[in-house]
């Protein structure tokens, strides 16, 4: 077996090459998703893929806090639902003047509740999609992190908060139609029916763009000094405190950003699904979000997208082909990932798949060890200068 040692320059060249490959893959994906797919698949399938892409957005937010910061949230359905309800409330108010949504009359409500009033404004609604979930996430994070709660206790608390919100929304018949939720497919936006093919295509394109922008945001956040600090909090929070940093503020900030991302995803999912109900805050759905990230590979970002699309596509096609036993296939998939691919698909490819493929093609297998330091040009130059003195 031929081995080659990597120098510092070679590692930098490799990182630069990976970035170029990443950019090329992203641009190719955008072209396929935004330009090719809308013209070759039926409108129903396009709408379905649009939902999956919106779910990939929330998966990115979970990977940001779990994969990079070590915070396993089981309550992201809260922020996902808040974004969905914000957009649904705006759409329900697209009525002639002096009218209110019809479901209010079923409960004897004659005047629009004050909390609905701001959602007449489209700019306010757009801001509320991510600001309200971000604020709620920030408040929850502050209450939890200031007491230095972490690990499994943090996961339990986020799940408890999810149950509180779920029960609260279920009981608000006079405010948000309770368990029936808010339908959006029969409403209009800018005078056009939301469920029309043109509007749905537009929201699909917006979802593709939003996924791309959120990915860039997460990539930027996880790079540089801030990203290294998040990883340090994940690996050894106590050492971070001894180094002079207060992890509480950073964790609250990144949790709020993750909540805001989930709110955007919830709004895009709602408008392409046609309804938002409290069932979106069920525990099983929030756990499923975590599974998407685990399947793709946490701490990779791109793995969150791949995992979401693979699981949801498999779930769709298996449920269509094997409606009675498709849950067994889904369970088998998760077992395979946990036992065979503990680092997810992308993690397996980075650690083993690429090296194995390179070996099969006759390439040398890189080995990063101490000798790479000895061959570094900067180290060699320093050694020469010291020997000259």
Number of C-alpha atoms within 10 A of each C-alpha: 6 10 11 11 18 20 19 17 13 13 13 12 12 13 12 12 12 12 12 12 12 13 12 12 12 15 13 12 15 17 13 12 19 18 12 12 14 17 10 9 11 11 16 11 12 21 22 18 20 25 23 21 26 27 27 30 30 32 33 34 28 31 31 28 25 20 23 24 26 23 22 21 24 25 28 30 31 29 31 30 29 30 33 26 25 26 25 26 22 23 26 22 21 18 14 7 7 7 12 18 14 10 17 18 12 11 12 9 14 11 11 15 13 9 9 15 12 14 22 16 11 15 10 14 21 17 13 22 28 27 22 20 28 26 19 18 25 23 15 17 22 19 12 18 18 13 9 12 14 16 12 12 12 19 17 16 18 23 22 15 16 22 18 14 19 22 16 12 21 19 15 13 16 15 17 22 20 17 17 15 20 23 20 24 20 13 19 19 16 9 9 11 16 21 19 13 14 13 17 22 19 10 19 27 18 16 28 19 15 19 24 16 13 17 20 13 14 19 17 12 17 21 13 10 9 13 18 15 20 25 18 18 24 17 14 11 21 13 12 17 13 9 9 8 15 14 20 18 15 17 22 21 18 22 29 28 24 28 33 29 29 33 33 33 32 31 26 26 29 26 25 25 18 16 18 25 21 25 18 17 26 18 18 13 16 20 16 15 25 23 20 29 31 29 28 29 28 31 26 22 26 21 26 34 27 20 26 29 20 15 19 20 15 16 15 15 12 18 16 11 10 13 11 10 11 18 14 11 15 16 10 12 14 17 13 13 18 14 9 12 19 16 22 24 22 24 20 16 16 12 11 11 14 13 16 14 12 13 14 10 9 10 14 15 16 13 13 14 11 10 12 16 16 15 15 15 13 14 13 13 11 11 12 11 10 9 8 7 5
